[in-house]
Amino acid sequence: MTLDADLEAWLALALARGLSVENFRRLLLAFRTPASILSASRSALERVIPGPAAAAVRTGAPQTELARVASWLDDPANCVLTLADADYPQSLLQIPDPPPLLYAKGRRELLNRACFAIVGSRNATRAGVQQAEAFAGALSDANLVIVSGLALGIDAAAHRGGLAGASSTIAIVGTGLDVVYPARNRDLAHEIASRGCIVSEFPLGTPPMPDNFPRRNRLISGMARGCLVVEAALSSGSLITARMANEQGKEVFAMPGSIHSPLAKGCHRLIKQGAKLAESAEDILEELRLPVVRPDESVAEKVAAPAHPVLGHLGFDPCDFDTLAARADMSAETLAALLTEWELEGLIESLPGGRYQRVR
């Protein structure tokens, strides 16, 4: 594909080595258009940005990188959106530091629909994964596009739920769009590119560098009307997304968990700090003043089979084997066989330290 002159000017600045995004934005405020920036004298540029950055503008982008983008744009599913484009996400124009341009792959029309973010632990429990997927599916059916970061665990579950619902999903990543990270989510990334949309502010070829992920988190929260955190340790990067959502004036929700679970500590801290406690998708929809989608009556009327009494003794909090055996008054051999059977059926989950937890 041959780049048109306007897009080439945007890319020449975005890909110029030594010109930061912040300095790019300063130049846009001063000169209004990339073409005007590129035609300005170095002395004029230095009145707005430091000398080394002005020199980077005068040098421009390497032709090899411009050619790489042009080749990538040969795929009709791919596009580059600039601040001047009507399809640029209008929600990102409300944050303090919107990217001058975005790379997108998939259904770009999703970028200006009502969105909701779901994030959480990469090392999620099975119960957390199921809850994230269920919430995402329900919110997607309620006309909210689900936004997350394509990480393992809760992010991946949120994307699957969004795809299963009516409104699909957007993945905002911390790499170039020609790099899939983590590799274990490759199939999911391809499905999102086909049925949803993948977005990045980082140039093609950008590897998964640690500093990129906190930066992309502001876009996850910036795109969304609200943010739900599902399972997060106190050190979780998901809390960065929640903080950014709060700073951007967005509603923050957190899913409570067991007081014994390290993955509930971050959510409980958020609730203490004022996040809304979310026990159901309806809680979120009501807080956002959106119509609540009720389950199909034929599904709601189905009566579940009675649970085994031992499952009642186990409950939804982590419990060690000996305590459960004492509660159930059952031999170790019989209980071990039951736990193995239920784990294979997905009714329970084994946790570190020889503990077990019932899955909702």
C-alpha positions as CSV (number, residue, x, y, z in Angstrom):
1,M,0.0,0.0,0.0
2,T,1.2,3.5,-0.8
3,L,0.8,5.8,2.2
4,D,-1.2,9.0,1.6
5,A,0.7,12.2,2.3
6,D,-1.3,13.1,5.5
7,L,-0.9,9.7,7.1
8,E,2.8,9.6,6.1
9,A,3.3,12.9,7.9
10,W,1.7,11.5,11.1
11,L,3.8,8.4,10.9
12,A,7.0,10.4,10.1
13,L,6.6,12.1,13.5
14,A,5.3,9.1,15.5
15,L,8.2,6.9,14.3
16,A,10.9,9.6,14.6
17,R,13.5,8.3,16.9
18,G,14.1,10.7,19.8
19,L,10.7,12.4,19.6
20,S,8.6,11.5,22.6
21,V,4.8,11.3,22.5
22,E,4.6,14.2,24.9
23,N,6.7,16.4,22.6
24,F,4.7,15.3,19.6
25,R,1.5,16.5,21.4
26,R,3.2,19.8,22.2
27,L,4.1,20.3,18.6
28,L,0.5,19.5,17.5
29,L,-0.8,22.2,19.9
30,A,1.7,24.7,18.5
31,F,1.6,23.9,14.8
32,R,-1.8,22.2,14.4
33,T,-0.9,19.7,11.7
34,P,1.9,17.2,11.2
35,A,2.6,18.8,7.7
36,S,3.2,22.2,9.4
37,I,5.5,20.6,12.0
38,L,7.6,18.9,9.3
39,S,7.9,22.1,7.3
40,A,8.9,24.3,10.3
41,S,12.5,25.4,10.8
42,R,14.6,23.9,13.6
43,S,14.6,27.2,15.4
44,A,10.8,27.4,15.4
45,L,10.6,23.8,16.6
46,E,13.1,24.6,19.5
47,R,10.7,27.3,20.7
48,V,8.3,24.4,21.6
49,I,10.5,21.3,22.3
50,P,14.1,20.7,23.3
51,G,16.9,20.7,20.7
52,P,17.5,17.0,20.5
53,A,13.7,16.4,19.9
54,A,13.7,19.1,17.2
55,A,16.7,17.4,15.5
56,A,14.6,14.1,15.6
57,V,11.8,15.9,13.8
58,R,14.1,17.2,11.1
59,T,15.6,13.7,10.6
60,G,12.1,12.1,10.4
61,A,11.3,8.4,10.5
62,P,13.4,5.7,8.9
63,Q,12.1,4.7,5.5
64,T,12.2,1.1,6.5
65,E,9.7,1.7,9.3
66,L,7.4,3.6,7.0
67,A,7.6,0.8,4.5
68,R,6.8,-1.7,7.2
69,V,3.6,0.1,8.1
70,A,2.6,0.5,4.5
71,S,3.0,-3.3,4.0
72,W,1.0,-4.0,7.2
73,L,-1.8,-1.8,5.9
74,D,-2.1,-4.0,2.8
75,D,-4.4,-6.2,5.0
76,P,-7.8,-4.5,4.9
77,A,-8.4,-5.5,8.6
78,N,-5.5,-3.2,9.6
79,C,-5.7,0.6,10.0
80,V,-3.9,3.5,11.6
81,L,-6.1,6.1,13.3
82,T,-4.8,9.6,14.1
83,L,-6.2,12.2,16.4
84,A,-7.7,13.8,13.3
85,D,-9.7,10.7,12.2
86,A,-13.4,10.5,12.9
87,D,-13.0,6.8,13.9
88,Y,-10.4,7.6,16.6
89,P,-12.0,6.6,20.0
90,Q,-13.7,9.8,21.2
91,S,-13.5,8.5,24.8
92,L,-9.7,8.7,24.6
93,L,-9.9,12.4,23.7
94,Q,-11.1,13.0,27.3
95,I,-8.0,11.6,29.0
96,P,-5.0,13.9,29.6
97,D,-2.6,12.1,27.3
98,P,-4.3,10.5,24.3
99,P,-1.9,8.8,21.9
100,P,-1.4,10.8,18.6
101,L,-2.1,7.7,16.7
102,L,-3.4,4.1,17.2
103,Y,-2.8,0.9,15.3
104,A,-6.0,-1.2,15.1
105,K,-6.8,-4.6,13.7
106,G,-10.4,-5.8,13.3
107,R,-13.7,-4.1,13.7
108,R,-12.8,-0.4,14.1
109,E,-16.5,0.6,14.5
110,L,-16.3,-0.9,18.0
111,L,-14.0,1.8,19.2
112,N,-16.7,4.4,19.5
113,R,-19.3,2.2,21.2
114,A,-20.0,2.1,24.9
115,C,-17.3,0.1,26.6
116,F,-16.6,-1.5,29.9
117,A,-13.3,-2.7,31.3
118,I,-12.7,-6.0,33.1
119,V,-9.2,-6.7,34.5
120,G,-7.6,-8.9,37.1
121,S,-5.0,-11.4,38.0
122,R,-2.9,-13.3,35.5
123,N,-2.8,-16.2,38.0
124,A,-6.5,-16.3,38.5
125,T,-8.4,-19.2,40.2
126,R,-10.8,-21.2,38.2
127,A,-13.7,-19.5,40.0
128,G,-12.3,-16.1,39.2
129,V,-12.0,-17.0,35.5
130,Q,-15.6,-18.3,35.4
131,Q,-16.9,-15.2,37.1
132,A,-15.0,-12.8,34.8
133,E,-16.3,-14.7,31.7
134,A,-19.9,-14.7,33.0
135,F,-19.8,-11.0,33.9
136,A,-18.3,-10.1,30.6
137,G,-20.9,-12.1,28.7
138,A,-23.8,-10.5,30.6
139,L,-22.4,-7.0,30.1
140,S,-21.7,-7.7,26.4
141,D,-25.3,-8.8,26.0
142,A,-26.3,-5.4,27.7
143,N,-24.6,-3.5,24.8
144,L,-21.3,-2.9,26.4
145,V,-18.1,-3.8,24.5
146,I,-15.7,-5.5,26.9
147,V,-12.2,-4.0,27.1
148,S,-9.2,-5.7,28.6
149,G,-5.5,-6.2,28.1
150,L,-5.1,-9.7,26.5
151,A,-3.1,-11.0,29.5
152,L,-3.5,-14.5,30.8
153,G,-6.2,-15.2,33.5
154,I,-8.9,-12.7,34.0
155,D,-8.2,-10.6,30.9
156,A,-8.5,-13.6,28.6
157,A,-11.7,-14.7,30.4
158,A,-13.1,-11.2,29.9
159,H,-12.4,-11.3,26.2
160,R,-14.0,-14.7,25.8
161,G,-17.1,-13.5,27.6
162,G,-17.2,-10.4,25.4
163,L,-17.0,-12.5,22.3
164,A,-19.7,-14.8,23.5
165,G,-22.1,-11.8,24.1
166,A,-23.7,-9.6,21.6
167,S,-21.3,-6.6,21.7
168,S,-17.9,-8.3,21.3
169,T,-14.5,-7.2,22.8
170,I,-11.5,-4.9,22.4
171,A,-8.0,-5.9,23.4
172,I,-5.6,-3.1,24.1
173,V,-2.0,-4.5,24.1
174,G,1.4,-3.4,25.2
175,T,3.3,-4.6,22.0
176,G,3.2,-3.8,18.3
177,L,0.2,-5.4,16.6
178,D,2.5,-7.8,14.7
179,V,3.6,-9.3,18.0
180,V,1.3,-11.6,20.0
181,Y,1.9,-11.6,23.7
182,P,1.6,-13.8,25.6
183,A,2.0,-16.5,23.0
184,R,-0.4,-18.7,24.8
185,N,-3.2,-16.3,23.8
186,R,-2.4,-16.5,20.1
187,D,-5.6,-18.3,19.2
188,L,-7.6,-15.8,21.3
189,A,-5.9,-12.9,19.7
190,H,-6.7,-14.2,16.2
191,E,-10.4,-14.6,17.2
192,I,-10.5,-11.1,18.6
193,A,-8.9,-9.7,15.4
194,S,-11.6,-11.5,13.4
195,R,-14.7,-10.7,15.6
196,G,-13.6,-7.9,17.8
197,C,-10.7,-5.4,17.7
198,I,-7.1,-5.3,18.9
199,V,-5.5,-1.9,19.5
200,S,-2.0,-0.6,20.3
201,E,-0.3,2.8,20.5
202,F,3.1,1.1,20.1
203,P,4.8,0.9,16.7
204,L,4.9,-2.4,14.8
205,G,7.7,-4.7,16.1
206,T,7.5,-3.3,19.6
207,P,8.4,-6.2,22.0
208,P,6.7,-6.8,25.4
209,M,8.7,-4.4,27.5
210,P,7.7,-4.0,31.2
211,D,7.1,-0.2,31.0
212,N,4.6,-0.6,28.2
213,F,1.9,-2.3,30.2
214,P,1.2,0.3,32.9
215,R,1.1,2.8,30.0
216,R,-1.5,0.8,28.1
217,N,-3.6,0.5,31.2
218,R,-4.6,4.2,30.9
219,L,-6.1,3.3,27.5
220,I,-8.1,0.4,28.9
221,S,-9.6,2.6,31.6
222,G,-9.9,5.6,29.2
223,M,-11.9,3.6,26.7
224,A,-14.4,2.4,29.3
225,R,-17.4,3.8,31.2
226,G,-16.3,1.8,34.2
227,C,-13.9,-0.8,35.3
228,L,-14.4,-4.1,37.2
229,V,-11.4,-5.7,39.0
230,V,-11.8,-9.5,39.5
231,E,-9.2,-11.1,41.7
232,A,-6.2,-8.9,42.3
233,A,-3.3,-9.2,44.8
234,L,-2.1,-6.1,46.5
235,S,0.8,-5.9,44.0
236,S,-1.4,-6.5,40.9
237,G,-1.1,-4.3,37.9
238,S,-4.9,-4.3,37.7
239,L,-4.9,-1.8,40.6
240,I,-3.0,0.6,38.4
241,T,-5.9,0.4,35.9
242,A,-8.4,0.9,38.7
243,R,-6.4,4.0,39.9
244,M,-6.3,5.4,36.4
245,A,-10.0,4.8,36.0
246,N,-10.7,6.7,39.2
247,E,-8.4,9.6,38.2
248,Q,-10.3,9.7,34.8
249,G,-13.6,10.0,36.7
250,K,-14.8,6.5,35.7
251,E,-16.8,4.2,38.0
252,V,-14.6,1.5,39.6
253,F,-16.1,-1.8,40.7
254,A,-14.5,-4.7,42.6
255,M,-15.6,-8.3,43.1
256,P,-15.3,-9.4,46.8
257,G,-13.7,-12.7,47.7
258,S,-12.6,-14.8,50.6
259,I,-10.8,-13.0,53.4
260,H,-8.2,-15.9,53.2
261,S,-7.4,-15.5,49.5
262,P,-4.4,-13.3,48.6
263,L,-6.2,-12.6,45.2
264,A,-9.0,-10.9,47.1
265,K,-6.8,-8.5,49.0
266,G,-6.5,-6.0,46.1
267,C,-10.3,-6.0,45.5
268,H,-11.0,-5.6,49.2
269,R,-8.6,-2.6,49.4
270,L,-10.4,-1.0,46.4
271,I,-13.8,-1.5,48.2
272,K,-12.4,0.2,51.3
273,Q,-11.3,3.1,49.1
274,G,-14.7,3.6,47.7
275,A,-15.0,1.2,44.8
276,K,-18.5,-0.3,44.2
277,L,-18.9,-3.9,45.4
278,A,-20.1,-6.0,42.4
279,E,-21.9,-9.3,43.1
280,S,-23.6,-9.4,39.7
281,A,-23.6,-7.8,36.3
282,E,-26.9,-6.1,37.4
283,D,-25.1,-4.2,40.1
284,I,-22.9,-2.7,37.4
285,L,-25.7,-1.9,35.0
286,E,-27.8,-0.3,37.7
287,E,-24.8,1.9,38.8
288,L,-24.2,3.0,35.2
289,R,-27.9,3.6,34.8
290,L,-28.2,1.2,31.9
291,P,-31.1,-1.2,31.2
292,V,-30.7,-4.5,33.1
293,V,-30.9,-7.6,30.9
294,R,-32.8,-10.3,32.8
295,P,-32.0,-14.0,32.2
296,D,-34.2,-16.0,29.9
297,E,-37.2,-17.2,31.9
298,S,-36.8,-20.8,30.6
299,V,-33.3,-20.8,31.9
300,A,-34.1,-19.2,35.2
301,E,-36.8,-21.8,35.8
302,K,-34.5,-24.8,35.5
303,V,-33.9,-26.5,38.8
304,A,-30.4,-27.5,39.6
305,A,-29.6,-31.0,40.9
306,P,-29.1,-31.1,44.6
307,A,-25.4,-30.6,45.6
308,H,-23.5,-33.3,47.4
309,P,-23.5,-32.7,51.2
310,V,-19.7,-32.6,51.2
311,L,-19.8,-29.6,48.7
312,G,-21.9,-27.8,51.3
313,H,-19.2,-28.5,53.9
314,L,-16.5,-27.2,51.5
315,G,-18.2,-23.9,50.7
316,F,-16.6,-21.2,48.6
317,D,-13.8,-20.4,50.9
318,P,-10.4,-22.3,50.7
319,C,-10.4,-25.3,53.0
320,D,-7.6,-27.8,53.8
321,F,-8.1,-31.5,53.4
322,D,-8.0,-32.4,57.1
323,T,-10.6,-29.8,58.0
324,L,-12.9,-30.9,55.3
325,A,-12.6,-34.5,56.3
326,A,-13.5,-33.6,59.9
327,R,-16.5,-31.5,58.8
328,A,-17.8,-34.3,56.5
329,D,-16.9,-37.1,59.0
330,M,-15.5,-39.0,56.1
331,S,-12.5,-41.3,55.6
332,A,-9.5,-39.8,53.8
333,E,-9.6,-42.4,51.0
334,T,-13.3,-41.7,50.3
335,L,-12.9,-37.9,50.4
336,A,-9.8,-38.0,48.2
337,A,-11.7,-39.9,45.6
338,L,-14.6,-37.5,45.7
339,L,-12.3,-34.4,45.4
340,T,-10.4,-35.9,42.4
341,E,-13.8,-36.6,40.7
342,W,-15.1,-33.1,41.4
343,E,-11.9,-31.4,40.2
344,L,-12.1,-33.3,36.9
345,E,-15.7,-32.2,36.6
346,G,-14.8,-28.6,37.3
347,L,-16.9,-28.4,40.5
348,I,-13.9,-27.6,42.7
349,E,-10.4,-26.3,42.4
350,S,-7.2,-27.3,44.2
351,L,-5.2,-24.4,45.6
352,P,-1.6,-24.2,46.8
353,G,-1.0,-25.5,50.3
354,G,-3.2,-28.6,49.9
355,R,-6.4,-26.5,50.0
356,Y,-9.6,-26.8,48.0
357,Q,-12.3,-24.4,47.0
358,R,-15.7,-24.8,45.5
359,V,-16.2,-23.3,42.0
360,R,-19.5,-21.3,41.5
